[in-house]
């Protein structure tokens, strides 16, 4: 049985937010809720990188551990889902999640929490697959259709990978091997060679 995971290649992400738009469009996510977002690290300084973040469908999910009503459950493919009918909007999962995946629509003038919403890996919810009730609560169930998450399919640079963990790990491993060690394959070292590759004496024979 495949184990589903996300992996974002920070060397390829161009912060286009195509994954964010694809998710909102595919599932008709309500205003103010972002199941997926792009985070930029070291913004505006050398070494700046962007990464697409959503629910990582953890093997030992902290949201499941803290939920007082046990609304979370895990599928046979390792996708962490939740039952909105059981959710009481307490927000414990939001504070426990290191990725900020749980989202709460703000209802009313005083920001009362509604039912929690998060990335479903395009796997729907506990309702009948591809039913109207499932779509209304959780969005489209692409996995039931034999498809991958919309965010990963729409990534223009293929920075965001989603699917069988073994497959995407092999893809990323091959990329890393072709790059060498990462940032060392471009910049001054690429243009002029590494220190040990430069000639010992300059042209003309003078030291």
C-alpha positions as CSV (number, residue, x, y, z in Angstrom):
1,X,0.0,0.0,0.0
2,X,1.4,3.4,-1.0
3,X,2.0,5.9,1.7
4,X,1.1,9.4,0.5
5,X,3.4,12.4,1.3
6,X,4.2,15.9,0.1
7,X,7.7,17.1,-0.6
8,X,8.7,20.6,-1.7
9,X,12.0,21.2,-3.5
10,X,13.0,24.7,-2.3
11,X,15.6,24.9,-5.1
12,X,12.8,24.8,-7.7
13,X,10.0,26.9,-6.0
14,X,9.6,30.3,-7.7
15,X,6.9,31.6,-5.3
16,X,4.3,31.8,-8.1
17,X,1.5,30.6,-5.7
18,X,0.1,28.4,-8.4
19,X,-0.3,25.6,-5.9
20,X,-2.3,27.9,-3.6
21,X,-4.6,29.0,-6.4
22,X,-5.1,25.5,-7.7
23,X,-6.1,24.3,-4.2
24,X,-8.6,27.1,-3.7
25,X,-10.1,26.6,-7.2
26,X,-10.3,22.8,-7.0
27,X,-12.0,22.7,-3.6
28,X,-13.9,26.0,-3.6
29,X,-12.1,26.8,-0.3
30,X,-14.0,29.6,1.6
31,X,-12.5,33.1,1.7
32,X,-10.0,33.5,4.5
33,X,-9.0,29.9,4.6
34,X,-5.7,28.8,2.9
35,X,-5.2,25.1,2.9
36,X,-1.8,25.7,1.2
37,X,0.5,28.7,1.3
38,X,3.9,29.6,0.1
39,X,6.4,30.7,2.8
40,X,9.6,32.6,2.0
41,X,12.7,32.2,4.2
42,X,15.4,34.8,4.4
43,X,13.3,37.2,2.3
44,X,15.3,39.7,0.4
45,X,18.7,38.5,1.5
46,X,21.2,36.1,-0.1
47,X,20.1,32.5,0.3
48,X,16.4,33.4,0.0
49,X,14.2,30.3,-0.5
50,X,10.5,29.7,-0.9
51,X,8.6,26.6,0.1
52,X,5.0,25.5,-0.3
53,X,3.5,24.4,3.0
54,X,0.3,22.6,3.9
55,X,-0.7,19.6,6.1
56,X,2.2,17.2,5.9
57,X,0.0,14.2,6.9
58,X,2.4,13.2,9.7
59,X,3.1,9.6,10.6
60,X,2.5,10.6,14.3
61,X,0.3,13.6,13.9
62,X,0.2,15.9,16.9
63,X,-3.3,17.2,15.9
64,X,-4.6,13.7,16.4
65,X,-3.0,13.5,19.8
66,X,-4.5,16.7,21.2
67,X,-8.0,16.6,19.7
68,X,-10.5,16.2,22.6
69,X,-13.2,14.7,20.4
70,X,-11.1,12.5,18.2
71,X,-12.3,14.0,15.0
72,X,-9.0,13.1,13.2
73,X,-8.4,9.7,11.5
74,X,-5.8,8.3,9.2
75,X,-6.6,6.4,5.9
76,X,-4.8,3.2,4.8
77,X,-2.6,5.4,2.6
78,X,-1.4,7.5,5.6
79,X,-3.6,10.6,4.8
80,X,-4.7,12.5,7.9
81,X,-8.3,13.5,7.6
82,X,-10.9,14.9,10.0
83,X,-14.6,14.7,10.5
84,X,-16.2,18.2,10.5
85,X,-19.4,16.8,12.1
86,X,-17.3,16.0,15.2
87,X,-15.1,19.1,15.3
88,X,-16.0,21.6,18.0
89,X,-13.7,24.3,16.8
90,X,-11.6,24.3,20.0
91,X,-8.4,25.2,18.2
92,X,-6.1,22.7,20.0
93,X,-5.0,21.2,16.7
94,X,-4.0,24.7,15.4
95,X,-1.6,25.2,18.4
96,X,-0.2,21.6,18.2
97,X,0.5,21.6,14.4
98,X,4.1,22.8,13.6
99,X,3.0,23.6,10.0
100,X,0.0,25.8,10.8
101,X,-2.1,23.5,8.7
102,X,-5.5,23.7,10.6
103,X,-7.5,26.7,9.4
104,X,-10.5,28.3,11.1
105,X,-12.9,30.5,9.2
106,X,-13.6,33.6,11.3
107,X,-17.3,34.0,11.8
108,X,-19.0,37.0,13.3
109,X,-17.7,40.3,14.5
110,X,-15.7,38.8,17.4
111,X,-13.9,36.1,15.4
112,X,-15.7,33.1,16.7
113,X,-14.1,29.9,15.4
114,X,-16.1,27.7,13.0
115,X,-15.3,24.1,12.0
116,X,-11.7,23.4,11.3
117,X,-10.5,23.1,7.7
118,X,-7.2,21.8,6.3
119,X,-5.5,20.1,3.4
120,X,-7.0,16.7,2.7
121,X,-4.4,15.6,0.2
122,X,-7.4,15.8,-2.2
123,X,-8.8,12.7,-0.5
124,X,-12.2,14.1,0.7
125,X,-13.7,13.1,4.0
126,X,-15.7,10.4,5.7
127,X,-18.7,10.9,3.4
128,X,-19.4,8.8,0.3
129,X,-16.6,9.3,-2.3
130,X,-17.3,12.1,-4.7
131,X,-20.7,12.8,-3.2
132,X,-22.2,16.3,-3.0
133,X,-22.0,16.2,0.8
134,X,-18.3,15.3,0.7
135,X,-17.5,18.1,-1.8
136,X,-19.4,20.7,0.2
137,X,-17.4,19.9,3.4
138,X,-14.0,18.8,2.1
139,X,-13.8,19.6,-1.6
140,X,-13.0,17.2,-4.5
141,X,-11.8,13.7,-3.9
142,X,-9.1,13.4,-6.5
143,X,-7.5,10.3,-5.0
144,X,-10.8,8.4,-5.5
145,X,-10.5,9.3,-9.2
146,X,-7.0,8.0,-9.4
147,X,-5.4,11.4,-9.5
148,X,-2.8,13.2,-7.5
149,X,-3.4,16.4,-5.5
150,X,-4.2,19.4,-7.6
151,X,-1.5,21.6,-6.1
152,X,1.3,19.1,-7.1
153,X,-0.1,18.6,-10.6
154,X,-0.3,22.4,-11.2
155,X,3.2,23.2,-10.0
156,X,4.9,24.7,-13.0
157,X,8.4,23.9,-12.0
158,X,7.5,20.6,-10.3
159,X,8.9,21.9,-7.1
160,X,5.9,20.5,-5.2
161,X,5.8,16.7,-5.3
162,X,2.8,14.7,-3.9
163,X,2.1,11.0,-4.0
164,X,3.7,7.7,-3.0
165,X,6.5,8.6,-0.6
166,X,8.9,6.1,-2.1
167,X,8.4,7.4,-5.6
168,X,8.8,11.1,-4.7
169,X,11.8,10.3,-2.5
170,X,13.5,8.7,-5.5
171,X,12.7,11.7,-7.7
172,X,14.2,14.1,-5.1
173,X,17.2,11.9,-4.6
174,X,17.9,11.9,-8.3
175,X,17.6,15.7,-8.4
176,X,20.1,16.1,-5.5
177,X,22.6,13.7,-7.1
178,X,22.5,15.7,-10.4
179,X,22.9,19.0,-8.6
180,X,26.0,17.8,-6.7
181,X,25.8,19.3,-3.2
182,X,23.3,22.1,-3.9
183,X,24.5,25.7,-3.9
184,X,28.1,24.7,-4.6
185,X,27.2,24.0,-8.2
186,X,26.6,27.7,-9.1
187,X,28.1,31.1,-8.4
188,X,31.9,31.8,-8.1
189,X,32.9,28.2,-7.9
190,X,31.1,27.4,-11.1
191,X,32.5,30.3,-13.0
192,X,36.1,30.2,-11.9
193,X,36.5,26.7,-10.5
194,X,37.1,25.6,-7.0
195,X,40.4,26.7,-5.3
196,X,42.1,23.4,-5.9
197,X,41.2,23.4,-9.6
198,X,42.9,26.8,-10.4
199,X,46.4,26.6,-11.9
200,X,49.2,27.0,-9.4
201,X,50.8,29.9,-11.4
202,X,49.1,32.5,-13.5
203,X,49.6,32.7,-17.3
204,X,53.0,33.9,-18.1
205,X,54.8,31.8,-15.5
206,X,55.1,34.5,-12.8
207,X,54.2,33.5,-9.3
